[in-house]
């Protein structure tokens, strides 16, 4: 999950996005599983104006350039495992 602007940062139950991220990190840590946290990477923050050119403009979907950046980021993470 990465930051986006299409949906509000807090859902209808009052749970913020970062609570889901923190829960995911906690479970991964508990079972000694590596976790790639895209939510804290500024380059994947689609809630900001698209200064990096990675969004199709709707605030939630990556364009081809964004998918390439995601693939490159994931490749580095996977090779580091």
N, C-alpha and C positions, 0 to 999 in steps of 0.2 A: 504494500500500500504506500502511495506517495501522497503528498498534500495536493489538494485540488480545490477548485472554487465552485464546482457545479452543485455539490451537495453542501448543506451547512456543516460546519466543523463539529457540531453536537447534534446527535440524532433525536428522534421524537421521545426517546426514553430519558434524555438528558445525559447520555453517555458521550463524551468527546472522543474523537478519532484516536487521540494519543492513548486513551485507556485500552483500546484494542491492541495498539502497537505494544504497549507496556506488558499486556497479558501474554502476547505472543513471545516477546523477549523473555519473560519470566519462565514460560513453559519450555522454551528452547534451552534456557540456562539450566533448568532443573534436569533435563535429559541430556545435557552436554551436546546440544545440537547448535551448530553455527547458524547465525541469523544475519541476513543482509537487511539493514534498516534503511530503506529508501526514503522513509518519512523524514528523516533528519538530514537528508542530502539536499542542499540548496538547489542543485541543478535539476532536481525533480519536484520542485515546489511550483506546481501549476496554479496555486492560488494567487501568485504574483503575476503582474503583466508579463507576457511572454517575451522576456528579454533574451532568452537563450534560443528561441525558435524551435522548441521541442513540442509544442502543442498545436493541435489543429485549430485552436481558437475557442473551443467550447469550455475550457477550464478543467477538462477531465481526461481527454484522450490524447495520446501521444501521436505525433506524425511520424513519417519515415525517419527523419533526423532524430527524433526522440526515441524511437525504437532502436536505432543504431546505438545511441548513447546508453540505453538500458542494456542492450546486449553486451556492449563493451564493459559496462560496470559489473554485470553478472559474470562475465568471463574472468575478470580480475579476481572477483570474489571466489569463484569456483576453483581457479588455479591455485588460490591460496589455502585451500582446504587440506 
